[in-house]
Amino acid sequence: MAERARKRPCGSLTMAKRLQAQRLDGIDYSPRVEFVQLASEEADVVNLGQGFPDFSPPEFAVEAFQHAVSGDFMLNQYTKAFGYPPLTKILANFFGKLLGQEIDPLKNVLVTVGAYGALFTAFQALVDEGDEVIIIEPFFDCYEPMTLMAGGRPVFVSLKPSPTQKGEPDSSSNWQLDPTELASKFTSRTKAFILNTPNNPLGKVFSKEELELVASLCQQHDVVCISDEVYQWMVFDGFQHISIASLPGMWERTLTIGSAGKTFSVTGWKVGWVLGPDSLMKHLRTVHQNSIYHCATQGQAAVAQSFEREQLHFGRPSSYFVQLPQYIQRCRDHMIQSLQSMGFRPVIPQGSYFLITDISDFKNKMPDLPGAAGEPYDRRFVKWMIKNKGLVAVPVSIFFSLPHQKFFDHYIRFCFVKVKDSPGEGRAPQASSDLLGRGVGLICVGAG
Ligand SMILES: Cc1ncc(COP(=O)(O)O)c(C=O)c1O
């Protein structure tokens, strides 16, 4: 029997019936997956594409995980379906203070498999056939397929850069929504608005005025706001992260999504959460109890303990939420300098792990890079850079809807948390020397 099983040809099941569910139509190809794959196929590349830090997490988080694994044996077992009670309790307490809300750990908190899980649960719970979902471009690329999988219709509105003074570097805060255009996107079919602040890939931190505009439109048109705030602690230059749920009248219609992966530099733990009013959360619980049901207990215990530690240090120099942004701001500045010295024109981000950089000069010098017919320039450029310079970035056009990609094909995204030491250790970030080495080659080719 085992012998026969081994000899059976693998792959290729064909059926008289349609095999894949219709909800997968048009979303099977993911450019991000393609670029991650491309990077992994090449030996000796510097991967500044993917969004995770390559420094160690804070010691207290690692110890909390070790403690969770080697301590109470019951942490090897299932816990409460909607979240390990000490975690839902500390999340309620911690974020209740920030949002100015009385948060009930049982009714207003759901623990998910990363922020990805939170987003998926939210889309499945709230978006229906024919519902319109407004997405700000550039957008974290899963928002569009998640809308489509739920049967919704994505409606895009772009942040656009305002002109800068000659010689002045561009900044993510120069990228703004046109208020009239934004208002025109709301219709009687609009169900949800997706906000991401600080934004991936641009690093824009939405201002209070911008959030107030979104809030008033959501209220006027009776729309739910799904607010992805996974980079909320990574904010620079004195900018402030504001949760839209903290604005008057917004808690009732907002789901606030967070990620322990980004918060404590532990992206592999995949612990995320959603906070919101019970009237919305009860539908997310329905999806959760009929899909994932339950997230890994030990990771939740470690995140609970890490938040408890942070609550004690909150606002003090010893707080990781104070140290992390200071440290990665230095990483950002290092990378900006390196990129500028190579002939790139980075757009200075005020938040997140990422920055985008203008490659128009390269486009002018090397317009005919190989690629498929109609393939946006930034994708051809990144493929060329991986193959010839061993440097991986992500083309920014993938963060735009198809019709708008041609307008934004001259930017690429770098992740700047690629260093070998950790926040709080007082050493200078080291990544850009390697980047610079690769970049010198870039300038030569670009100039030639
Ligand atoms: C904007 C944004 N939201 C959500 C996620 C997913 O976070 P997690 O790793 O916790 O699933 C990411 C990850 O890169 C992200 O950039």
The ligand as an SDF file (V2000), in Angstrom:
LIG
                    3D

 16 16  0  0  0  0  0  0  0  0999 V2000
    0.5830   47.4250    7.5390 C   0  0  0  0  0  0  0  0  0  0  0  0
    0.6970   46.0160    8.0060 C   0  0  0  0  0  0  0  0  0  0  0  0
   -0.3660   45.4340    8.5680 N   0  0  0  0  0  0  0  0  0  0  0  0
   -0.3180   44.1680    9.0130 C   0  0  0  0  0  0  0  0  0  0  0  0
    0.8330   43.4140    8.8860 C   0  0  0  0  0  0  0  0  0  0  0  0
    0.8420   41.9940    9.3750 C   0  0  0  0  0  0  0  0  0  0  0  0
    1.3510   41.9030   10.6620 O   0  0  0  0  0  0  0  0  0  0  0  0
    1.5710   40.4940   11.3930 P   0  0  0  0  0  0  0  0  0  0  0  0
    2.9560   40.0490   11.0710 O   0  0  0  0  0  0  0  0  0  0  0  0
    1.3530   40.7620   12.8500 O   0  0  0  0  0  0  0  0  0  0  0  0
    0.5590   39.5550   10.8410 O   0  0  0  0  0  0  0  0  0  0  0  0
    1.9670   43.9750    8.2960 C   0  0  0  0  0  0  0  0  0  0  0  0
    3.1800   43.1740    8.1060 C   0  0  0  0  0  0  0  0  0  0  0  0
    4.0940   43.4920    7.3980 O   0  0  0  0  0  0  0  0  0  0  0  0
    1.8950   45.3180    7.8490 C   0  0  0  0  0  0  0  0  0  0  0  0
    2.9460   45.9270    7.2600 O   0  0  0  0  0  0  0  0  0  0  0  0
  1  2  1  0
  2  3  1  0
  2 15  2  0
  3  4  2  0
  4  5  1  0
  5  6  1  0
  5 12  2  0
  6  7  1  0
  7  8  1  0
  8  9  2  0
  8 10  1  0
  8 11  1  0
 12 13  1  0
 12 15  1  0
 13 14  2  0
 15 16  1  0
M  END
$$$$
